[in-house]
């Protein structure tokens, strides 16, 4: 009797492990669904902040219960947390999804420099798409120097042509794209699952 129960449990656990691996294997580059993007700058923070830190975030809503996100940060110092929150461009809102916390991932200190990370969440539980259609969701990165947020960007649905679909001021950031290839040599790729 015990052996039979143990075998069933083993089969169930293997099935769950395989399903989890299949979901984790999908990246935001290969995921299909509705795409939302935001450019992260200090000038979008409330109140605005002057900083060299910047970033971009992309969320793909794959289905009603699964959204996959990726974020790239540059020139950030001592990042503590990153999150999706509800609120318009003039207010600091309520956190919906905590996407990055190095202290919970066995990293004993905040991260600095340029790096990428991925995250996933349930878009229905957070009402993400409905709030985004009303321009009421944003992504922000909290640092030691700016515990209320150093860089921020409002999510916009990306167009079908693959254009940025981010904030109106994206044209200000084009000159920085030339330096991206230099960052590749020092970039660390981090994957976080919450």
Residue, then its C-alpha position, 0 to 999 in steps of 0.5 A: x500500500x505504501x509503495x503504491x502511494x509513493x509511486x503515485x506521489x512520485x509520478x505527480x511530483x515528476x509531472x509538476x516538475x516537468x510542467x514547471x520546467x516547461x513554463x520556466x523554459x519560456x522566455x519573454x523573447x519567445x512568449x506570444x500574447x499581448x505585449x506591454x512596454x515601459x521606458x524607465x527614467x528618473x524624470x518619470x518618477x514622482x517627484x522627478x529625479x535626476x539620475x543616470x540610471x535607466x531601463x526598460x521593461x516588457x510584459x507579455x500577457x500569455x493568457x488570463x493567468x500567466x504573464x511573463x516579464x523582463x527588465x533591463x537596468x543600466x547604471x543602477x546603484x544599489x537596487x533594492x526592489x522593482x515592482x509593478x504598481x497601480x497609479x497614474x503619471x502624477x501619483x505614487x500608487x499601490x504595489x501590484x507585483x513585486x518583481x525583483x528583490x535580491x535579498x529574497x534570492x540569497x543575494x546578500x546585498x543590493x545589486x548595481x551596474x547593468x543587468x537583466x532579470x525576468x519575472x512572472x505573475x497572474x495578470x487577472x489577480x492584479x487586474x493588470x490589463x484593465x489598469x494598463x488600458x487606463x494608463x494606470x500601471x507603472x514599473x518602478x525601481x527602488x534603490x538605497x538612495x531613492x527608497x520611493x523609486x529612482x526610475x519609473x515608466x508607465x506601461x503602454x500596449x506595444x503596437x503590432x509593428x514592434x515599435x516601442x509603444x512606451x512613454x512619449x519621451x522615448x525620442x530623448x533616449x535614442x542616443x543611449x542605444x549606441x552604448x548598449x553593445x559596450x554593456x554586453x561584456x559586463x552584463x549579468x543575466x539574472x532570473x528570478x521566480x517568485 
